[in-house]
Amino acid sequence: MTGNDSAPLAARPENLPRHVAVIMDGNGRWAEGRGQPRRAGHIAGSETFRAIATHAKHRGLEALTVYAFSTENWRRPAAEVRGILALLRKYLREAIDSMAREGIRLRFLGDLDAMPPALRRLTEETDSISRQVEGMTVSVAFNYGGRDEILRAARSLTEQCQTGALTPADIDEARFSDALDTAGLPPLDLLIRPGGERRLSGFLLWQAAYAELYFTDTLWPDFTPADFDAALAAYASRQRRYGGLGGPG
Ligand code: FPP
């Protein structure tokens, strides 16, 4: 932790979000702008991820969720896909040693069936460590698409109706939320997208229904803890009404 990490935040603590999500966008452009291969951008992006996860933990968040690989990202050149998978593997190997010490639990969102076996084994190892760790939950969305997640939940609930475990009338918002990959996480409060685009790109479609959205042109590898604090401060200054006229209720 650097001295800067513990600097007081302008945001009032009661307005600190419990759960923040980040679309880590702009790695490729960051590298291209430096005349470097895209892989260099993903390497820098994974370092940013590490720094922001540690910072979020010091800030007292309960959950941080990042988009690492979408269901569409398989269409990228094979070498780039291999590079991202290698970074994820490296991160998981290091996380296995440091999670308990840092008080960070790791979790995966997405359809993990397509994950290469070596990576899958690492996720199982991090899952079993996470069960013994108290602390902030960092969720990594891999082979994730929000529509795909909703379809998988719908299929699972339909199957439970077919076996008689549920009736259609049992399916309310709470039950549906519990069938999603994010089951058990706090409601999503804030979604940050660096990299200049202003869209969700299928990330957390159900969960983002009432989240505050924060966009910045800063490319992900350049995104600093101070940028994260700026997003927290913007969140703290907004009034959330959930469709009503007053505060959350
Ligand atoms: C989006 O930038 C980023 C990705 C598709 C990959 C994100 C992966 C990492 C940060 C590394 C591995 C993850 C972890 C959790 C260690 P882009 O390539 O779409 O950038 P562009 O829009 O500039 O092309």
Boltz pocket constraint, residues with backbone or C-beta under 6 A from the ligand:
constraints:
  - pocket:
      binder: B
      contacts: [[A, 24], [A, 25], [A, 26], [A, 27], [A, 28], [A, 29], [A, 30], [A, 41], [A, 42], [A, 43], [A, 45], [A, 46], [A, 49], [A, 66], [A, 67], [A, 68], [A, 69], [A, 70], [A, 73], [A, 84], [A, 87], [A, 88], [A, 91], [A, 140], [A, 195]]
      max_distance: 6.0
